[in-house]
């Protein structure tokens, strides 16, 4: 009885932490491992897999984020994990909210179609599995959490499966809250005149404010939404930095990475968008009345270099004097 009470008390403690501390105080990049550390005293496991991504007709098609918790993470790559675990994840997604508790040594997994899965399980220590998804019918997104034990005789009990069904949905919801707070914090830094949206690595638009779609249609009038226009997808595929700006012919687009998503800000392009950061710094000081020597001292440049930067600024902005520069700068 005391063990059961301790487990119930521990479950309640995890739920409390998830809501009152997890979603607000734990950084997003550390949230998943933090949760799984809290799970271990209640649900002993050797390895854990927590995916956050998109589904197509409940078959795992792509994963925007994958967290692997393992004593020996060098055993396999994330891509290999996802390839071998497809049948298990599909089972979990077929009954959202219900724990799928199975042993890959069971007769039900002996068919030839599961040879690769069984071999990978034996090699990687994934014999006993608890898996649960929050997939929602009609919604092309889901999280899936999987816990495993290496010993085929060390099965998860029915009581552990029930505890997993209680805790995993709280963890998934808290993760979504944590991510939403991170995105809201990033969006708060956007300046006036920018429309914002949230997109994933595949370019799917998850959320947007009132002006986001219309701002993109300034550049691509025929664009119908849902997924970003092909030129922006190509830009995303080539960039690995956390923040960057892309200049289109009519609009300016900025991307800021937040976990596995991007905060995307869009506005009508202005003349000063073509300025480099250093050219902008020089132009701002010059427009405010600073002399060449004062700008050079402030930016640790030579006066001749400042003069070169200002020549570039005049050309890019299409102006002839200091007053016109001030009028062109945002």
C-alpha positions in Angstrom: 0.0 0.0 0.0 2.8 2.4 0.9 4.4 1.9 -2.5 1.1 2.7 -4.3 0.6 5.8 -2.2 4.2 6.9 -2.9 3.6 6.5 -6.6 0.4 8.4 -6.5 2.1 11.2 -4.5 4.9 11.2 -7.0 2.5 11.4 -10.0 0.8 14.4 -8.4 4.1 16.1 -7.8 5.2 15.7 -11.4 1.8 17.1 -12.6 2.2 20.1 -10.3 5.8 20.8 -11.5 4.8 20.5 -15.1 2.1 23.1 -14.9 3.4 25.5 -12.3 7.1 25.3 -12.9 7.8 23.5 -16.2 5.9 25.7 -18.6 7.2 28.9 -17.2 10.7 28.4 -15.8 12.4 25.5 -17.7 14.0 26.7 -20.9 12.4 25.2 -24.0 15.6 23.5 -25.2 15.9 21.6 -21.9 12.2 20.9 -21.3 12.0 17.3 -22.6 15.0 15.9 -20.8 13.8 17.7 -17.6 10.4 16.0 -17.9 11.9 12.5 -18.5 14.2 12.9 -15.5 11.1 13.5 -13.4 9.4 10.4 -14.9 12.2 8.0 -14.0 11.4 7.4 -10.3 7.8 6.6 -11.3 8.3 4.8 -14.6 11.6 3.1 -14.7 12.9 2.9 -18.2 16.2 2.4 -20.1 15.5 4.7 -23.0 12.9 7.3 -24.0 11.9 8.8 -27.3 9.7 11.9 -27.5 8.7 13.2 -30.9 7.0 16.4 -31.8 5.9 16.6 -35.4 3.3 16.1 -38.1 1.3 13.1 -39.1 -0.4 12.2 -42.3 -3.5 9.9 -41.9 -1.9 8.9 -38.6 1.2 7.5 -40.2 4.4 9.1 -39.1 5.6 11.1 -42.0 7.9 13.8 -40.6 9.1 14.9 -37.2 10.0 18.5 -36.5 11.6 17.6 -33.2 13.0 14.4 -31.8 14.4 13.9 -28.3 16.2 10.7 -27.5 17.1 9.9 -23.8 19.4 6.9 -23.5 22.3 5.6 -21.4 24.0 4.8 -24.7 22.9 7.4 -27.3 25.6 6.3 -29.7 23.9 3.0 -30.4 22.0 4.5 -33.4 21.1 7.8 -35.1 17.8 9.6 -34.8 17.0 8.7 -38.4 17.5 5.0 -37.7 15.3 5.2 -34.6 12.4 6.7 -36.6 12.7 4.2 -39.4 12.5 1.2 -37.2 9.9 2.5 -34.8 7.2 3.3 -37.4 5.0 0.3 -36.6 5.0 1.2 -32.9 4.3 4.9 -33.4 1.4 4.1 -35.8 -0.1 1.8 -33.1 0.1 4.6 -30.6 -1.5 7.1 -33.0 -4.3 4.8 -33.8 -5.6 5.2 -30.2 -4.6 8.7 -28.9 -4.4 9.0 -25.2 -4.1 5.3 -24.6 -0.9 3.6 -23.6 0.3 0.9 -26.1 2.1 -1.6 -23.9 3.9 -4.4 -25.8 7.0 -6.6 -25.9 8.7 -7.1 -29.2 9.5 -10.6 -28.3 5.8 -11.5 -28.4 4.3 -13.7 -31.1 2.3 -10.8 -32.5 5.6 -9.2 -33.7 7.0 -12.4 -35.3 5.7 -11.7 -38.8 8.2 -11.1 -41.6 7.0 -7.5 -42.0 8.5 -6.8 -38.6 11.9 -8.3 -39.1 13.7 -5.0 -39.2 11.9 -3.7 -36.1 12.7 -6.9 -34.0 16.3 -6.8 -35.1 16.7 -3.2 -34.2 14.9 -3.7 -30.9 17.3 -6.5 -29.9 20.3 -4.5 -31.0 19.3 -1.2 -29.4 17.5 -2.4 -26.2 14.0 -1.6 -27.2 12.3 -4.9 -26.3 9.6 -3.7 -23.9 7.8 -0.6 -25.0 5.2 1.9 -23.5 4.0 4.3 -26.2 1.4 7.1 -26.2 0.3 9.8 -28.6 -1.9 12.9 -28.4 -2.8 12.7 -32.1 -6.1 14.5 -32.8 -8.4 13.3 -35.7 -8.4 15.9 -38.4 -5.4 17.8 -37.1 -2.1 17.2 -38.9 0.1 17.3 -35.9 1.0 15.2 -32.9 3.4 14.3 -30.1 4.4 10.8 -29.3 6.3 9.5 -26.2 7.9 6.1 -26.0 9.6 4.5 -23.0 11.5 1.2 -23.3 13.3 -1.5 -21.3 16.0 -3.7 -22.8 15.3 -6.9 -20.9 12.5 -8.9 -22.6 11.4 -10.3 -19.2 11.3 -6.8 -17.6 7.8 -5.9 -18.8 5.8 -2.7 -18.0 3.0 -3.6 -15.7 -0.7 -2.6 -16.2 -0.3 -0.2 -13.3 2.7 1.5 -14.9 0.8 1.8 -18.2 -2.1 3.5 -16.3 0.4 5.9 -14.7 1.9 6.6 -18.1 -1.5 7.4 -19.4 -2.0 9.9 -16.6 1.4 11.6 -16.8 2.3 11.7 -20.5 -0.7 14.0 -21.6 0.2 16.5 -18.9 3.8 16.5 -20.2 2.7 17.0 -23.8 0.4 19.9 -22.9 3.0 21.5 -20.7 5.5 21.2 -23.6 3.0 23.0 -25.9 2.5 25.7 -23.3 6.3 26.1 -22.8 6.8 26.4 -26.6 3.9 28.9 -26.9 5.4 31.1 -24.2 8.8 31.0 -25.9 7.2 32.0 -29.2 5.2 34.8 -27.6 8.4 36.1 -26.0 10.1 36.2 -29.4 7.1 37.8 -31.1 7.1 40.6 -28.4 10.4 41.8 -29.8 8.9 42.5 -33.3 8.7 46.2 -34.1 5.7 48.1 -35.4 4.8 47.5 -39.0 5.7 43.8 -39.0 3.2 41.0 -39.4 4.1 37.7 -37.7 3.4 34.0 -38.2 4.7 30.7 -36.8 6.0 28.1 -39.3 7.7 24.7 -38.9 10.8 23.5 -40.7 8.7 22.1 -43.5 7.2 25.6 -44.1 3.8 24.8 -42.8 2.1 27.9 -41.3 0.8 27.0 -37.8 -0.4 30.4 -36.6 -0.5 33.9 -38.0 -1.7 37.4 -37.1 -4.2 39.3 -39.2 -1.7 40.8 -41.7 0.6 37.9 -42.2 -1.0 36.3 -45.2 -1.8 39.6 -47.0 1.9 40.7 -46.5 3.2 37.6 -48.2 0.7 38.1 -51.1 2.3 41.4 -51.8 5.2 39.4 -53.1 3.3 36.3 -54.3 -0.3 37.4 -55.2 -1.4 33.9 -56.2 -0.2 32.3 -53.0 -3.0 30.4 -51.3 -1.5 29.9 -47.8 -0.9 26.7 -45.6 2.7 26.3 -46.8 5.2 29.0 -47.5 5.9 29.9 -51.2 8.7 27.9 -52.8 11.3 30.7 -52.8 11.1 31.0 -49.0 11.2 27.2 -48.6 14.5 27.2 -50.6 15.8 30.0 -48.3 14.9 28.0 -45.2 16.6 24.9 -46.5 19.9 26.7 -46.9 20.1 28.4 -43.5 21.1 27.0 -40.1 21.5 30.2 -38.1 19.0 31.2 -35.4 18.1 34.5 -37.0 18.3 35.8 -40.5 16.7 38.3 -42.9 15.7 37.7 -46.5 15.0 40.5 -49.0 12.4 39.9 -51.6 11.6 42.4 -54.4 8.6 43.9 -52.5 8.8 42.6 -48.9 11.4 41.9 -46.2 11.2 38.6 -44.2 12.9 37.8 -41.0 13.2 34.3 -39.4 13.9 33.6 -35.8 14.3 30.0 -34.7 12.5 29.0 -31.5 13.1 25.3 -30.8 11.8 23.4 -33.8 9.7 26.3 -35.1 10.3 29.7 -36.6 8.8 33.0 -35.8 8.5 34.7 -39.1 8.1 38.5 -39.4 7.1 40.2 -42.7 6.7 43.8 -43.8 6.8 45.9 -47.0 10.4 46.4 -48.1 11.9 49.8 -47.6 15.0 51.4 -49.2 17.2 51.0 -46.1 16.7 47.2 -46.0 19.5 47.0 -48.5 22.0 48.5 -46.0 24.4 46.2 -44.2 24.6 46.4 -40.4 27.7 48.5 -40.5 26.3 50.8 -43.2 23.2 51.3 -41.1 25.3 52.2 -38.0 27.2 54.8 -40.0 24.1 56.2 -41.6 22.2 56.5 -38.3 25.0 58.5 -36.7 25.5 60.6 -39.8 21.8 61.4 -40.0 21.9 62.4 -36.3 24.5 65.0 -37.0 27.8 63.2 -36.2 30.9 64.1 -38.2 33.1 61.6 -40.1 35.7 61.7 -37.3 33.1 61.2 -34.6 31.6 58.2 -36.4 35.0 56.8 -37.0 35.9 57.1 -33.3 32.6 55.6 -32.1 32.8 52.6 -34.5 36.6 52.2 -34.3 37.0 52.9 -38.1 39.2 55.3 -40.1 37.5 58.4 -41.5 38.3 57.1 -45.0 36.3 53.9 -44.2 33.4 55.9 -42.9 33.4 58.0 -46.1 33.3 54.7 -48.2 30.4 53.4 -46.2 28.5 56.7 -46.6 29.1 56.6 -50.4 27.4 53.2 -50.4 24.6 54.5 -48.3 23.9 57.4 -50.7 23.8 55.0 -53.7 21.6 52.3 -52.0 19.1 54.9 -50.6 19.2 57.0 -53.8 19.7 60.2 -51.9 22.0 63.3 -52.2 22.3 64.8 -48.7 22.1 64.2 -44.9 18.5 65.3 -44.6 17.4 62.8 -47.2 19.2 60.0 -45.4 17.3 60.8 -42.2 14.0 60.7 -44.2 14.8 57.3 -45.6 15.9 55.5 -42.5 13.2 53.7 -40.5 
